[in-house]
Amino acid sequence: MSDRSPFPDRRHVDPPWDVPSWSDPVVARATGALGGPLGRFAVVGGAGLAGVAAALVALGTIALSLGVWRSGHCLMKGWNTPDQFWRACYSDLPVVHVSSPLAERALPWVGEGAATGTAPLAGAVMWLLARVSPVAGDGVAAQQWIFTLWALVCVPLVAAAVLALVSLSPGAPWRAAHLAASPVLVLLAHVSTDLLGVTLMVLGLWAWRRDRPWVCGLLLGAALLVRPFPLLLLAAILLVGVRRGQTLPALQALVGTVLGALVVLLPLVTLQPESLSAAQLWWGQPAGYGALQMIPRLLGSTVPTWVTTAVAVTGWVVALVVGFRASRRPELDVEQVTALMLLVVALTAASVSVQSGLWVLPFLATAAIRWAEHLLWALAEGLVFLTTWLHIAFASDPGRGLPGDAYALTVVLRAAAWAWILWRVGSRPAPQVAAQRPVPTSTPARTVSPS
C-alpha cells in the first residue's frame, strides 16, 4: 500500500483549530485546485482568527462574484420575461424596480404597479437603492445599476455574517465556510434582499451569545421585517432561556425585538400604511412556489385558500410545540432548537421561495455538518432553483418549460433534503470544540514535536 496520503500526519503538528482540508475528505479533494491540503510545515492560522476570517471573507466575495457572473446575461440584456427564466438569472430587485413606483424613486407600495407583497425592510432597502442609483426609470440601465448596487451591498453583508460566525465558534472558525463558500450563496444571494435578513439574524445570534439581549432583540426585530424566520430563533431563545434560568435576558430579547421592528415600521407606516401589505396578504395567499402545499395545484387539483393558511398557521403552532420539547434537552442549544422548528415551518409553509435556502446556511455553519452533507442538500437547492424558473416559463413556451408534475417532484425532493439536513442539525448535541490555542506572533502557528 502506498504511504502517500492526502492528509498530513497530524501526530507531528499542533494546529490551533481543526483544519478542514485535513479532517474533511470533500474539502481535501476540493483543495486540489489550490495545490492540495495544507502540508505539515504550512503555517496555519499564523494571524489568528483574523487570518481565518479574512480568508473566509475572500471566499465569500469570490462566491458573490460568481453569482454576478451567473447573472451576466440579464445584467447585459436586462431582466425580460421569459428570457430571465430560461437563463436562470431572475432577480427581484431589478424586476420590482422597473415595475413599481421605485422607478420614480418612490416607496414601492403605492401607485400604479405597487409592489404590495414586498416586505417592509426589503421595500425600504430597494427604495434606498433607487435613491442612490444615478439612473432612474424603467430602462435597462436602471436595472443594471440596481442589481450592481445590491451586489456591492452583499459583500459587507457576507463579511459581517462570516465575522459573527467565526466569533461564535472560535475553536472551529472554518465552519463559517458553510456560509461563505456555499454553492447556495452563489445561486441565491442576488435573487432578493433575503441576505440582509440572514445577516441580521446571525448578528442577533452573536449578540445573544455575547450576553447582549437588547442588541439581539433589536437585530431580530429588523430581520423579521425581511422574512418571518427570525421569529423562530426568538422563540428558541425564549424557550431555552427560560429552561436555563435566563428568563430576564430572554424577555429583554423579546422586548428588544418588538422595539427593533417598531423602529423600522413606524416611519414606514406613517409614510405608507400599505407597507404592511405583505403581512396582510399572507393570510389570504394561495400556495406558492417551492411549498409542498402547492403540489395539489400542480397536479390539477384546487385547494381553498383558507386551507392553505390554516395548514401554515398550524405548522407554526406545531413548530412551537417541537421547540418546547427540544428545549427540554439540555444538550441542545438555541441553534438546534431553531433548526427543528424551521423544519416544521418549511414543510407546512404556504410558500418556500428559491431564496429561502439562504436561511439554512447559518445553521449549517454553527453545526458539525460535513461538506458531503452540505453539498447533497445544495444539490437539491440548485435543482429547485433551475426548475422553478423553467416551470414559470412553461406558460410562455410549454415545449421548453417544465410541466407541473415534473416540478412537483423536485419540490418533494427539496422538502426531503430540508427535512434531512435540518434534522441532522437539530437532533445532534451542540458541537463542543476546543478553545483556540494562543498563537505566538513570533513563531509559526504549528510546531514539530521531537521524533
N, C-alpha and C positions, 0 to 999 in steps of 0.2 A: 504493500500500500504506500502511495506517495505521502511523504511527510509535509507536503505543501498544503496549507490550509488558508482559506480566505480570512480567517480570524487570527489575529496575533495571539501569542502565548501570554495570557493575562497574569500568569504567575510572576512575571518579571516586571509588571507595571503597577502603578498605583494611581489610576485616574481619579480626579476629584469628583466625578459623577459617571453615571452609565453612558457609554458611547454607543449609539445605535448601530454604527457600522461594524461593531464587534458582537453585539448581542442579538441583532435582528437580521436574519438571512436576507430578507427582502431589501433592506437598506444596504446591506453589504454588496448585493448584486447591483443595486441601482447606482452605487458609487463608482462603478466601472468607468462611467463617462468622465469621472474626475480623477482617475488613477487608482481606484480601488479603496478598500478600507484603510483607515489610518494605520500606519506602521508602528512598530514597537518604540521607535525613538522620536515619533512625532510629538510635538508639544500640544497637549490637549487642554484647552481652557486656560492658556497662559495669561489671558487677560481677564480671567474670572468670568462671572456670569455676564458681564458686559460684552465680552467677546462672543459668547454663545448667542446672546440677544442680538448682537449686530449681524451675525451670520444668519440668524433666522429672519430678521427684518429684510436682509438682502434676498433670501429665498422667497419671502412674501412678495417683494417688489418684482422679482422675476415672474412669479405666478400671475400677478396682476398684469404684467406686460404681455404675457401670453394670452390673457383674457382679452386685452385690447387687440392683439393680433388676430385672435379668433373672430373678433367683430369687424375685421378690416373691410369686408365687402360693404356692410351697411355704413361704416364710417366714411367710405369713399363715395358711395352712391346714394346714401340716405336710407331711412327706415321706411320702406314702402311695402305695402301688402300686395301680393303674398310673398314677395321676394325675400323679405326678412325672415319668413318662416322656412322657406326652402334652404336658405343659407344659415339658419340657426343662429342668427345674430340679433334677435329681438331684444329690446331694452325698453323698460317702462319710461325712463327719463326723457329720451328724445321724442318718443311717441306721444306721451301725455303732454309734453311741452307744446308741440305744434297743434294739438287737437283740443286745447283748453285755453282759458284766459292767460295762462303762463306765457303764451306767445306775445301778449301785450304787457308782460311783466306785472300782471295782476295775480292775486291769490287764485288758486285753481278751482275753488269750489262754487263759484257763482258766474253766471253768464252763459252765453252760448257755448256748448261743448263742455260744460262744467265737469270736472273730474270728481264726481260725487263719491266714488268709492275709495278715494285716496285718504290714507291715514293722516292724522293731524301733523305729526312731526315730519313724516315723509313729504307731505304737501308743502310744509314750511321750508324744508331743505330745498325742494325743487324751485320754490319761489325765490329763495336766496340765490340759487344758481342762475336763475333767469335775470335777477337784478345785476349780478356780477358779469354775466356774459356780455361781450361787446356787440353781439349781433342779436337782434330780436326778430320776431316774426315767425312764419311757418315754413321757411325755406330750408334747404339742406344745410346751409351754413349755420343756421341757428341750432339745428340738431347736432351738428359736429361739435360746436362749442359746448353745448350742454353735456354731451357724452364725455368730451375731453376734460371738462372741469370736474365731473364726477369721478373720472378715472384718477385724476390728481388727488382728489379728496380721499380716495380709497387707500392711498399709500400711508398717510398718517393714521388712518383708522386701523389698518392691519398692524402697523408698528405699535400702536397703543395696546391693542389686544395681545400681541406677542409679548410685550414687556410685562403686562399683567400676568400672563400665563407662566412666564419664566419665574416671576416673583412668587407665584403660588406654589411652584414645585422646584425650589432651589436645589434639591437633591437629584432631580431628573429634568433639567431645563429643556432638553431636546424634545420632550413631549410636545412642546408648543409647535413643533413642526407639523403636527397633525392639523393645525390651522394654517400655518404659513405656507406649507408646501403641498397642500391637498389639491388633487385634481378638481375637486368640487369648487374650490375657490376660483380656479381658472374659469370654470363654466358659469358660475353664478354671481360673482362679485359685482358685475356691471349690469345685471338684469334689472335690479331695483335698488332701493335705498336700504334694504334689509341689513347690509353690512354695518350701517350705523347703529341699528338696534342691537346687533350681536356684540359690537364693541362696547356699547353702554352696559349691556348685561354682564360681560366679562369684567368690566371695571367695577360694576356693582358687587360681583362675587369677590373680587380682590378687596374692596373696601370692607366687606363683611368679615373676611378672614383677618383683616388688619384691625379689627375691633373699632370700625368706624360705621356704626349702624345708620347714622343720619345721612352720611355720604352715600352709603349703599342704597338707602331708600330713594334719595334724590335721583340717582342714576337709573335705578329700576323704573321709577316713575316716568322718566323720559323715554326709556327703552320701550315700555309697553305702548307708547303712542306711535310706535312703528309697527309692532305686531304684539298680540297678547301673550306670547310665550313667556316673557319675563314674569308674568303673574305666577307661573309655576315655580320659578325659583324663589319668589317671595313666599309662596305657600310652604315650600320646603324649609325656608329659613324659620318661619313661624313654628312649624311642626317640630323640627329638630331643636330649635332654640328652647321651646317650652320643655321638651323632654330632657334637655341638658342643663336646666336651671338658668337659661339665658332669656327668661321671659321679657325682662325690661329692654334689653337690646333688640330683641325681635319685634317688640311693639314699637320701638323707636324706628326701626326699618320700615314698618308698616306705615306709620305716620309720615315718615320721610318720603315714601312712595307716593302717597296722596299729595303731599306738597310739591314733589317733583313734577307730577302730572299737571297740577294746577298752574304751576309757573309757566308751562307751555300753553296750556289750554285757555286760560283766562284771556290773554291778549288775543288769541286767535278767535275765540268765541265772541269777544267784544267786537272785533272787526268783521268776522264772518261766522254767524251761527251755523252755517252749513258745514263748517269744518268737522262737525261731529257726525256727518252723514255716513261715514264708514261704519261706525258702531250701530247706527240706526238700520242700515241696510243689512247688517249681519243677521238680524233676526228674521229677515224675510227672503234671503237669497237661496236659490236652488243649489244643489250640489255642484261644485266646481271642479276644475282640473286637478288631477292627482289624488282625489279623495276616493276611498272605497265606496262612499255613498253615491258616487257618480256612475258606478258600474251598471245599475239597472237602466239608467237613461241611455248609456252607451249600447246596451243590448236591446233597446227599443221599448222599454217599459217606462211608465210615468209614476213618479213618486211625489206625493204632495209636499209642498214646501214646508208645511208645518211639521211633517215627519222628519225632514232633514234637520230642521232647527232643534226638534226635540231630541234627536239622537246626539247632536253635537253638545247640547246642554247636559244631557245625561253623561256623556263622555267626560265632561269637566267634573261632574259630581263623583263619578267613579274614580277619576284620577285623584281627587282629594282623599277618597277612602283608601286607595292604594298607597298614597303618600303617607297617610296616617299610620297604616300598618307597617310600612317600610321604616318610618321614623322610630319605631319601637326597637329596631335592631341597632344596637349601639355601634356596630362596626361600619354602618353606612353613614356617609356624610351628606351634606346638602346637595352635592352634585349627583350622587347616586339616586337620591330620592327624587330629584327633579327629572332625571332621565327616565325613571319608571313612570312618573306622571305624564311626561311628554309622550311616551309610548302610547298610553291610553288615549290621550287627546288626539294624536295624529291618526290613530286607527278609526276614530269616530268623527273626525272633523268634517265640516261641510266642504272644505277646500284645503288642499295641501299643495300650494303652488310650487313650481320648479325651484324657486329660490329658497324654499323652506329648509333645504338641506344645509344651508349656512348655519342654522341654529343648532345643528347637531355637532358641528366641529368643536366648539369649546368643551363639550363633554368627552369627546374622544381625546382631547389634549390633556384633560385632567385625570384620565383613567389609564390603566396599564394595558391599553389596547395595542396589539401588534399591527404592523403595517399591512400584513396579509389580510387581516380582518377589515381594516380601513379600506383597502383597495377593492375588496369584494363589495362592500357597501357603496363605494364611489362608482363602481361599475353599474349598479342599479340606478344610481342617481343620474349618471350620464345617459343611460338608456331612456329614462323618462324625460330627460331634458330634450333629447332629439325627437322622441315620438310625440311629445306634446305639441311641438311646432308642426310636425307632419300631420297630426290629427286636425289641428286648427286649419291647416292649409287644404285639408281634404275637401272642404266646402268650395274652394276655388278650382281644384282640379282633382277629382276623385281618382283619376288614373295614376297620379303621382303621390297623392296623400295617403294617410293611414286610416283605414276604417275603424269604426268604434270598437268592434270585438277584439281587434288586434291591440288597440290602445288599452283596452280593459285588462288584457293580460299583463302588459308592462306595469300598470298601476298595481295589480296584485303582487307582482314580483317586487316592486319597490316597497310596498307595505310590509312584505315579509322581511325585506332587508332592514327596514327601520326597526321592526319588532326584534329581529335578531341582534342588531348592533346595540340598541338601547337596552335590551335585556342583559347583554354582556357587560355594558357599563354599569347598570343599576343593580345587578344581582351579586356582584362581587364586592368584597370589602374595599374601602378606600385604600389605594396603594400606599404602602409605607416605604418611604425612601430614606436613605441615609442623608443626614445633613451634609451640605457642601463642606468639603475639607478645605482649610485655608491654603491658598496657593502663594508661596513666596514670590515676590516680584523680581528677585534677583536670580532665581534658579528655575529650571524647567518645571512644568506642572507635574511631570511624572519622573520618577527616579527608578533606576535599575538596582534591584536588590543583589547582594552578593550571591554568586553561584555556589 
